[in-house]
Amino acid sequence: MREGGRANALLVELLLVILFFMLSATTIVELFAGAKHKTVQARAASEAIMEAQNIADDLYGADDPDAVLKELGFSEGDGIWTLEETEYTLTVLQKEEETEAGILRTFTVSATGDGKDLFSLPSTRYLPKEVSP
């Protein structure tokens, strides 16, 4: 009877060790999955900000910003230009303020991803009117 008790104790101990390793493996897999998700988010945010900086620079130097946005693949809807990529969406909001001395153009390039705002990048350019002597 003693040997049967020892065998049962050994089996219970082995089952507890297996359970411990299963829980450890599950936790490690969850950690790696979370790390991969964070890496994908960081890569998307990095790509989005580089793209937004390029767009802001292009808009700053453009004489016809609408043509530049169309050329870059944006689509217009209600005065807001949108470009949807696989992991993020870029939007450009254009505002022009005309004064006696010139025109102040303001572009706001924003990015959203995973249902939340990633950043907003403003770009402003002043275009003076011709001065008559």
C-alpha positions as CSV (number, residue, x, y, z in Angstrom):
1,M,0.0,0.0,0.0
2,R,2.9,2.3,0.7
3,E,4.3,2.0,-2.8
4,G,0.9,2.9,-4.3
5,G,0.8,6.0,-2.2
6,R,4.2,7.0,-3.3
7,A,3.3,6.4,-7.0
8,N,0.1,8.5,-6.6
9,A,2.1,11.3,-4.9
10,L,4.7,11.2,-7.7
11,L,1.9,11.4,-10.3
12,V,0.2,14.4,-8.5
13,E,3.6,16.1,-8.3
14,L,4.2,15.6,-12.0
15,L,0.7,16.9,-12.8
16,L,1.4,20.0,-10.7
17,V,4.8,20.6,-12.5
18,I,3.1,20.2,-15.9
19,L,0.3,22.6,-14.9
20,F,3.0,25.1,-13.8
21,F,4.8,24.9,-17.1
22,M,1.6,25.2,-19.1
23,L,0.6,28.4,-17.2
24,S,4.2,29.7,-17.7
25,A,4.0,29.0,-21.4
26,T,0.7,30.7,-21.7
27,T,2.0,33.8,-20.0
28,I,5.1,33.9,-22.2
29,V,3.0,33.5,-25.4
30,E,0.7,36.4,-24.2
31,L,3.8,38.6,-23.6
32,F,5.2,37.9,-27.0
33,A,1.9,38.6,-28.7
34,G,1.6,41.9,-26.8
35,A,5.1,42.8,-27.8
36,K,4.4,42.0,-31.5
37,H,1.3,44.2,-31.4
38,K,3.2,47.1,-29.8
39,T,5.9,46.7,-32.5
40,V,3.3,46.9,-35.3
41,Q,1.7,50.0,-33.7
42,A,5.1,51.7,-33.4
43,R,6.0,50.9,-37.0
44,A,2.6,52.3,-38.2
45,A,3.0,55.4,-36.1
46,S,6.6,55.9,-37.5
47,E,5.5,55.5,-41.1
48,A,2.5,57.8,-40.5
49,I,4.6,60.6,-39.1
50,M,7.2,60.3,-41.9
51,E,4.4,60.4,-44.5
52,A,2.7,63.3,-42.7
53,Q,6.0,65.3,-42.6
54,N,6.5,64.8,-46.4
55,I,2.9,65.8,-47.1
56,A,3.2,68.9,-44.9
57,D,6.4,69.9,-46.8
58,D,4.8,69.3,-50.2
59,L,1.8,71.4,-49.2
60,Y,4.0,74.2,-47.9
61,G,5.7,74.6,-51.3
62,A,2.6,74.0,-53.4
63,D,1.0,76.7,-55.5
64,D,-2.1,74.4,-55.9
65,P,-2.5,72.3,-52.7
66,D,-5.6,70.5,-54.0
67,A,-3.7,69.2,-57.0
68,V,-0.8,68.0,-54.8
69,L,-3.3,66.1,-52.5
70,K,-5.0,64.5,-55.5
71,E,-1.6,63.5,-56.9
72,L,-0.7,61.9,-53.5
73,G,-3.9,59.8,-53.6
74,F,-6.1,61.7,-51.2
75,S,-9.8,61.8,-51.6
76,E,-11.9,64.9,-50.7
77,G,-15.1,64.9,-48.7
78,D,-16.6,68.0,-47.1
79,G,-13.4,70.0,-47.3
80,I,-11.4,67.2,-45.5
81,W,-8.8,65.3,-47.5
82,T,-8.4,61.6,-46.5
83,L,-5.8,59.0,-47.4
84,E,-6.4,55.5,-46.0
85,E,-3.4,53.2,-45.6
86,T,-3.5,49.7,-44.2
87,E,-2.5,50.6,-40.6
88,Y,-3.4,54.3,-40.4
89,T,-5.5,57.0,-41.9
90,L,-4.1,60.5,-42.8
91,T,-6.4,63.5,-43.0
92,V,-5.6,67.0,-44.1
93,L,-7.7,70.0,-43.1
94,Q,-7.1,73.1,-45.1
95,K,-7.9,76.6,-43.9
96,E,-7.3,79.8,-45.8
97,E,-7.5,83.3,-44.3
98,E,-7.4,86.2,-46.7
99,T,-6.3,89.6,-45.5
100,E,-5.5,92.9,-47.2
101,A,-1.8,92.0,-47.1
102,G,-2.0,88.4,-48.3
103,I,-3.2,84.9,-47.7
104,L,-2.5,82.7,-44.7
105,R,-2.8,79.0,-45.5
106,T,-3.0,76.6,-42.6
107,F,-2.9,72.8,-43.2
108,T,-3.4,70.3,-40.4
109,V,-2.2,66.8,-41.2
110,S,-3.6,64.3,-38.7
111,A,-3.2,60.6,-38.3
112,T,-5.4,58.0,-36.7
113,G,-4.8,54.3,-36.2
114,D,-6.4,51.6,-34.1
115,G,-9.3,53.9,-33.5
116,K,-7.3,56.6,-31.7
117,D,-5.6,59.8,-32.8
118,L,-1.9,59.3,-33.2
119,F,-0.8,62.9,-33.9
120,S,-1.6,66.2,-35.5
121,L,1.0,68.2,-37.5
122,P,0.3,71.8,-38.4
123,S,1.8,73.6,-41.5
124,T,1.3,77.3,-42.1
125,R,2.4,79.4,-45.1
126,Y,1.9,83.1,-45.7
127,L,1.5,84.3,-49.3
128,P,2.0,88.1,-49.5
129,K,0.0,90.0,-52.1
130,E,1.8,92.0,-54.8
131,V,2.8,95.4,-53.5
132,S,2.1,98.3,-55.8
133,P,4.7,101.1,-55.8
